[in-house]
């Protein structure tokens, strides 16, 4: 979770895409549109901090509950990650 937050803050579009599960809805939109969306969010947002509230680790599935602070909002999410080919990939989140 921390690496993805940092990647958004730094505008590392390829990293965000590479760490997203193929069944995530964002992975099904046109590649150029997804890249533009990530870039726009990264450029127009000031990332103020990340607080991990809970981490539940499983062998193939994990959950991370966090609060992210931005210049214009605060977001709380419980994220689901699945392990594929020894890499954790962001699948979905509940706000």
C-alpha positions as CSV (number, residue, x, y, z in Angstrom):
1,X,0.0,0.0,0.0
2,X,2.8,2.4,0.9
3,X,4.5,1.8,-2.4
4,X,1.4,2.5,-4.4
5,X,0.7,5.7,-2.4
6,X,4.2,6.9,-3.1
7,X,3.9,5.9,-6.7
8,X,0.8,8.1,-7.1
9,X,2.6,11.0,-5.3
10,X,5.6,10.7,-7.7
11,X,3.5,10.1,-10.8
12,X,4.9,6.6,-11.5
13,X,2.1,5.5,-13.8
14,X,3.8,2.3,-14.9
15,X,4.2,1.1,-11.3
16,X,0.5,1.8,-10.5
17,X,-0.5,-0.2,-13.6
18,X,1.9,-3.0,-12.9
19,X,0.7,-3.4,-9.3
20,X,-3.0,-3.5,-10.2
21,X,-4.8,-6.9,-10.5
22,X,-6.1,-7.7,-14.0
23,X,-9.6,-8.0,-12.6
24,X,-9.6,-4.5,-11.2
25,X,-12.1,-2.4,-13.1
26,X,-9.4,0.2,-14.0
27,X,-7.4,-2.5,-15.8
28,X,-10.3,-3.0,-18.2
29,X,-10.5,0.6,-19.5
30,X,-8.5,1.8,-22.5
31,X,-4.8,1.9,-21.7
32,X,-4.4,5.5,-22.7
33,X,-7.4,6.6,-20.7
34,X,-6.1,4.8,-17.6
35,X,-2.7,6.4,-18.0
36,X,-4.2,9.8,-18.4
37,X,-6.4,9.3,-15.3
38,X,-3.5,8.3,-13.1
39,X,-1.3,11.2,-14.4
40,X,-4.0,13.8,-13.9
41,X,-4.7,12.6,-10.3
42,X,-1.0,12.6,-9.5
43,X,-0.4,16.1,-11.0
44,X,-3.5,17.8,-9.4
45,X,-3.2,16.3,-5.9
46,X,-0.9,17.1,-3.0
47,X,-0.2,13.9,-1.1
48,X,-0.1,14.8,2.6
49,X,0.3,11.5,4.4
50,X,-0.7,7.9,4.7
51,X,-1.7,6.0,7.9
52,X,-2.0,2.2,7.9
53,X,-4.8,1.3,10.3
54,X,-4.9,-2.5,9.9
55,X,-3.1,-5.1,7.9
56,X,-4.5,-8.6,7.6
57,X,-2.0,-10.9,5.8
58,X,-3.0,-14.2,4.2
59,X,-1.1,-16.5,2.0
60,X,-2.8,-15.4,-1.3
61,X,-5.1,-12.6,-0.1
62,X,-4.4,-9.6,2.1
63,X,-6.3,-6.6,3.3
64,X,-5.0,-3.1,4.2
65,X,-7.1,-0.5,5.9
66,X,-5.7,3.0,5.6
67,X,-6.3,6.7,5.7
68,X,-4.8,8.8,3.0
69,X,-4.6,12.6,3.4
70,X,-4.6,14.9,0.4
71,X,-4.7,18.6,0.0
72,X,-8.5,18.5,-0.8
73,X,-9.7,15.5,1.1
74,X,-9.1,12.5,3.3
75,X,-9.9,9.0,2.2
76,X,-10.3,5.8,4.2
77,X,-10.3,2.5,2.4
78,X,-10.0,-1.2,3.1
79,X,-8.0,-2.5,0.1
80,X,-7.9,-6.1,-1.1
81,X,-4.7,-7.5,-2.6
82,X,-4.2,-10.8,-4.3
83,X,-0.8,-12.5,-4.7
84,X,0.0,-13.5,-8.3
85,X,3.4,-14.8,-9.4
86,X,4.9,-13.8,-6.0
87,X,3.7,-10.2,-6.3
88,X,0.9,-8.5,-4.4
89,X,-1.6,-6.8,-6.7
90,X,-4.3,-4.3,-5.8
91,X,-7.7,-5.8,-6.6
92,X,-10.3,-3.5,-5.1
93,X,-11.3,-1.3,-2.1
94,X,-14.2,-0.5,0.1
95,X,-14.6,3.2,1.1
